[in-house]
């Protein structure tokens, strides 16, 4: 199977119909199937590409990637071939960091940039928390942390089979995030940035998310929803509408500009 087919989990691209693309990056421990129910909220002209990381779901036979920059290098190389039409990024939690760094690498490569980047429930690099603790805690301590941030209920993590299948994946994702160097030089992208968060999420508060404004040369918007770290589960339709609007408005502006030039 081609690496592109592995990266994109059941993309909804339709030859001759699709006019724009949306790439979706999942949170730690999650696979691309998390976004399958989002597809129905986009029209047929919008091709949806859930990103599947190595070692997750249908890529479980592959080694889990624990080097943040190797991962984003690989994703940027592949997405470079998909920048021929307007597109947007959306990333939640870990996915926000992955999609932002991917965008930085696309810009450095001189590629067409996303019209918009939606960064959900994660802090910008300047205040990225230290995740090195992941290397020194046991599974019980790790499960306690996962319960506290609302990712899973305690009864799920007490199931031995679930823990055996799930913990290696999410531990690897935490190690992946730990390898993201927060001391790197601040880099501003040309894309518009939309920062999204829940009003009861101590990990990514409104004050944290406002700092993403310093990472764009375009426009910046902050949207706060009612909820905690996984506020997105109750706001899928609205989020998808915002993503669609961020692309279609730019597409229409470009079409209008071309129309004026041809008159």
N, C-alpha and C positions, 0 to 999 in steps of 0.2 A: 504494500500500500504506500502511495506517495505521502511524503511528510506533510504536504498541504492537506491531504485528506484526513490525516491524523489530527492536525491542529484544529480544524474546523469541524464541530460536532453537528451533523445534519444541517448544513447551511440551507437557507431558503431561497438562494439565488435562482432566478428564472431567466434564461437566455432570451434577450429581446424584450423583456418586460422590466426587469430591475433597473432602477435609475440611481440608486444610492445604497450604501452599505452601512450596517451598524455592527460593530465588534463588541462582544460582551465578555468581561473578565470576572471570574467568580472569586469568592472569598476563600480563605484557608480551609482546607479539608473538603471543599465542595468540588463537584465536577460540572462540566458544561451543561449537563441535563437540568441543572438548577434553573436555567433560562428558557427551557423548552416552552413553558406556559406563557412566556412573554411574547412569543411570535404572533399570537392572534391579535395583539394590540397594534400591530404595524400593518400598513396596507401592502398590496401585492407588489408595488414598485420599490419597496424597501426590503433588501436582502439582509437577513439576520445571520450573523456568524458567531455563535457561542464558541469561545476559545477553550480547548481541552489541553490541559497540561500533561506532560509525561507522567505515567504511573497512576493516573486517575481514570476510573470507570473503564471505558473501552480501550484505554491505553495502559491498563494495569500490568501488562506483561513487560512494560518498559521500566527502566530505573527512574525513581523519583528524582527530580532535579532539585538540588539544594544550593545551587549557585545562582543568585539573582541575576547577575549580569550575563551569564551564559544563556539563561532563559530568555531575557529580553532581546539579546542579540539575535537569537534564533527566530523569535516572533517577528521582530522588525524586518529581518531578511525576507520572510515569507509575505508579510503584509505589504511590502514594497511593490509586489506584483498586483496589488488590489487597490491601488490609489488612483485608478483611472476615472473614478466617478466620485461625487461628494460622499463623504462618510463621517461617522462619529464613533467615539469610544465611550464605553461606560464600564466602570470598574467599581466593585464594592469591596471595602476593607482591603485585604491584601491585593485584590484585583485593581484597586485604585492606584496603588504604587506600581504595579506591573504595567498597567496601560499608560501611566504617565511617563515612565522611563522608556517604554516602547516609542511613545510619541517624540520624546527627546532624540532618540536615535534616528527616527525617520527624518526629523528636521536636519540633523547633522549630515544625513545622507543626501540632503537636497530633494527629498520626495515631496509630493503634494501632501499637505497636512490635513488632519481631521478638521472639519468645520467647527466641531465642538468636542470637548472632552468633559465627560461627567465623572466627577470624583466623589465617591460616596463613602462616608463613615471611615475615613482614614486621614491621619495628620500628614502635612507636608514634610519633606525631608528635614527641614530646619528644626523640627520638634519631634522627630521620629523617636519613639521609646526604645530603650535598650532591651532587646529580646534574647540576650545571651543566656538568660536564665534557663532557656529551653535545654541547654546542654547538661544541666546539673540536677534537674528534678526528675523524680520517678513518675510512673504513670498515674498513681493516685493523686499526687499533687497537680499534675497536668490536667486531669479530669476535673478537679476542683476549680481550677482557673476557667475551664471551658464552661462550667455550670454558672459561674459568677457573671460571665459576660453575656449569658443568655443564649449561647450558641446551641446548647443541648440540655435536655432535662436529665436529672440525675438517674432516673430509672433506665434511660437509654445507655448511659455510660457504665451502669452496673452490670449490663449484659455482657458476658464474657466473649461471645461470638462477635458481637458488635464492636467491642473494644479491640479484638484481635484483627478485625478487618479494617477498622477506621483509624485507630491511633497512629499506626505507622505513617499514614498519609498526611494527617494533620500535623504530626510532629515534623515531618519533612517540610511542610509548607511554612511552619513557624521558623525552622532553620533557614529556609529560603529567605524569609523576611529579615531574619537576623543578619544575613549576609549583605543586605542592602546598606550601603555606606551613607549614613546621614550627614557625614562631614563633607560630602562632595560639594563642588561649587554649585551655587544656585543657577539654574538654567531656565530661562523664560521661553515658552513656546509661542508660536504665532496664533495658535488656536484659541477660540473662546473657551473659558473654563466655567463650568457650573459645579459648585460645591454643594453637596446634598448631605443632610444629617438628620438624626432624630433629636428631639428636644430633651431626651432623657438618656443620652449616651455619654457617659463620662470619658470614654476613650476618644471620642471625636465630637467635641462640643462645638457650638456655634463659634466660640472664640478661636478654637483650633482651626476650624475650617475656613475662617476668614483670612487666614494667613496664606491660603492658596492664591490669593489675589496677586501676590508678588511673583507668581510663576507663569504669568501670561502677559503677552504684549497686546492681546486682544481684549475683549470685554470680559467682565467677571460678574457672576451672579451667585447669590447664596439662597438656597431653598431649605427651610427647616420644616420637618414634618413632626407630627405627634408620634412618639415612640422611642424605643431604645436602639441598640445597635442594628437590629434587624427590622427596622421600621419599613424597609422596602417591601416586605411581604404583604403589607396592608395598603400599599400605594403603587402597585405595579402599573395600573392603567394610567395614572397621572404622570408617572415617571416616563413611561413610553411616549406619552403625548408630548412631553417636553423635549424628549430626544428628537422625535419626528419634526417638531416645529423648528428646532435649532438647525436642522439640515435644510428643510424645505424653504425656509425664509431666505437662506443664502442662495439656494438654487434659483429661486424666483428672481432675486436681485441680479444674479448673473445673467439670466435670460432677458430681463428687462434692459440691462446694459447692452447686451448684444443687439437687442431689438432697436435701441436708440441709434446704435452705430450703423445699422443697415438701412435706416430710413433715408 
